[in-house]
Amino acid sequence: MNALRPALAALLLMSATACSKSSTKANPCDLLQVSEAQSIDASIASTQWLPAKKGEPNELCVYQDAKGDARLMMFVWRDKTIDPTSETRSGMKSGLDKVVEVRGVGDSAAAGFSAAEGQTLKLFAAQSKAGMVGFRVRDAVKEDDEKFARIKAAAGKSLERLK
């Protein structure tokens, strides 16, 4: 009997590990580390994961400054059929807002610029075969800004990690 104890313990450990891995959902904040998000907003200090609410298709990762104020939000859809252009368009408030397709990020991507705020970026979404990520930024970012290029890069990196 004593000879079976190590084997039994190993079997129980493997079973518990397998169950815990299959029953937990991946944290979307793992798709973009704090240090990587700081290239978009240097004040980012921490993240907070908000799992999808009942009936909602997306999870949320909030990137916060040291005071806990939201600086950047990343939405993650694991549904592979969502279209970034239509999702971005539906998130914009005014018919005067501009939604443009963006090349070079994932399979398709779109950016929404607020007319009321001087054509600054409000939403960015990119899709791959694994799903879609979307960003809402707090800083004023124009389409030709360096920060816009950093947001595109962050979306690409997040999509690569999305499984």
C-alpha positions in Angstrom: 0.0 0.0 0.0 2.8 2.4 0.9 4.3 1.9 -2.6 1.1 3.1 -4.2 0.9 6.4 -2.3 3.3 8.4 -4.5 1.6 7.2 -7.6 -1.8 7.9 -6.2 -0.7 11.4 -5.1 0.7 12.1 -8.5 -2.5 11.0 -10.2 -4.6 13.2 -7.9 -2.3 16.2 -8.6 -2.6 15.7 -12.3 -6.4 15.4 -12.1 -6.7 18.5 -10.0 -4.3 20.5 -12.4 -6.3 19.3 -15.4 -9.6 20.3 -13.9 -8.3 23.7 -12.8 -6.9 24.5 -16.2 -10.1 23.5 -18.0 -12.5 25.3 -15.7 -10.7 28.7 -15.6 -10.9 31.2 -18.3 -7.7 33.0 -19.5 -7.3 36.5 -18.0 -7.5 39.0 -20.9 -5.0 41.2 -19.1 -2.4 38.6 -19.9 -2.7 39.5 -23.6 -1.0 42.9 -23.0 1.4 43.4 -20.1 1.4 46.6 -18.1 4.9 47.4 -19.4 3.6 47.0 -23.0 0.6 49.2 -22.3 2.8 51.9 -20.9 4.0 52.6 -24.5 0.5 53.9 -25.1 0.1 55.7 -21.7 3.1 56.0 -19.4 0.9 56.5 -16.4 -0.5 53.0 -16.5 0.5 51.1 -13.3 -1.9 48.2 -12.9 -4.7 46.1 -14.5 -8.1 45.0 -13.4 -9.9 42.1 -15.1 -13.7 42.4 -15.4 -15.1 39.0 -16.6 -18.0 39.1 -19.1 -21.3 39.9 -17.5 -24.1 37.4 -18.1 -25.3 37.8 -21.7 -22.4 40.0 -22.8 -19.9 38.6 -25.4 -16.8 40.4 -24.2 -14.4 40.5 -21.3 -12.6 43.6 -20.2 -9.2 44.5 -19.0 -8.9 48.0 -17.5 -5.4 49.5 -17.4 -5.2 52.0 -14.5 -2.9 54.7 -13.2 -1.5 54.7 -9.6 -4.7 56.4 -8.4 -7.0 53.7 -9.9 -8.3 55.9 -12.8 -8.9 54.0 -16.1 -6.4 55.0 -18.8 -6.9 52.3 -21.3 -9.5 49.6 -21.7 -9.0 46.4 -23.7 -12.1 44.4 -24.7 -11.7 40.8 -25.7 -14.2 38.8 -27.8 -13.6 35.1 -28.2 -16.3 34.9 -30.8 -14.6 34.5 -34.2 -17.5 36.0 -36.2 -17.6 39.5 -34.8 -16.6 42.2 -37.4 -14.3 45.0 -36.1 -15.7 47.6 -38.5 -19.3 47.1 -37.5 -18.5 46.7 -33.8 -16.5 50.0 -33.9 -19.2 51.8 -35.8 -21.8 50.6 -33.2 -19.6 52.0 -30.4 -19.4 55.5 -31.8 -22.0 58.0 -30.6 -22.5 60.4 -33.5 -23.2 60.0 -37.2 -20.4 62.6 -37.7 -17.8 60.2 -36.2 -15.3 58.7 -38.6 -14.7 54.9 -38.8 -11.8 53.8 -41.0 -10.5 50.4 -41.9 -6.9 49.9 -40.7 -4.5 47.6 -42.6 -1.6 45.6 -41.2 -3.2 44.4 -37.9 -4.7 40.9 -37.7 -7.1 39.8 -40.4 -9.1 43.0 -40.3 -9.1 46.1 -38.1 -11.0 49.4 -37.7 -10.6 52.7 -35.8 -13.3 55.1 -34.7 -12.5 58.8 -34.4 -14.8 61.2 -32.4 -15.9 64.3 -34.4 -16.9 66.0 -31.2 -13.4 65.7 -29.8 -11.5 66.9 -32.9 -11.3 63.5 -34.7 -9.4 61.8 -31.8 -9.3 58.0 -31.5 -12.0 56.6 -29.3 -12.2 52.9 -30.4 -9.8 50.5 -32.1 -10.7 46.9 -32.9 -8.8 44.2 -34.6 -9.8 40.6 -35.5 -7.9 37.3 -36.1 -9.0 33.7 -36.4 -8.9 33.4 -32.5 -11.3 36.4 -31.8 -11.1 40.1 -31.6 -9.5 42.7 -29.3 -10.7 46.3 -29.0 -9.2 49.3 -27.3 -10.7 52.5 -25.8 -8.2 55.1 -25.1 -8.4 58.0 -22.7 -5.6 60.2 -24.2 -6.4 62.3 -27.3 -4.8 60.3 -30.2 -4.9 61.4 -33.8 -4.7 59.0 -36.8 -1.2 60.3 -37.7 0.2 60.3 -34.1 2.9 57.9 -33.0 0.6 56.7 -30.3 -1.8 55.4 -33.0 1.0 53.3 -34.3 1.6 52.0 -30.8 -2.0 51.1 -30.4 -1.9 49.2 -33.7 1.2 47.3 -32.4 -0.4 46.5 -29.1 -3.5 45.2 -30.9 -1.3 43.0 -33.1 0.6 41.7 -30.1 -2.6 41.0 -28.2 -4.1 39.1 -31.2 -0.9 36.9 -31.4 -1.4 35.9 -27.8 -5.2 35.3 -28.1 -6.0 31.6 -28.1 
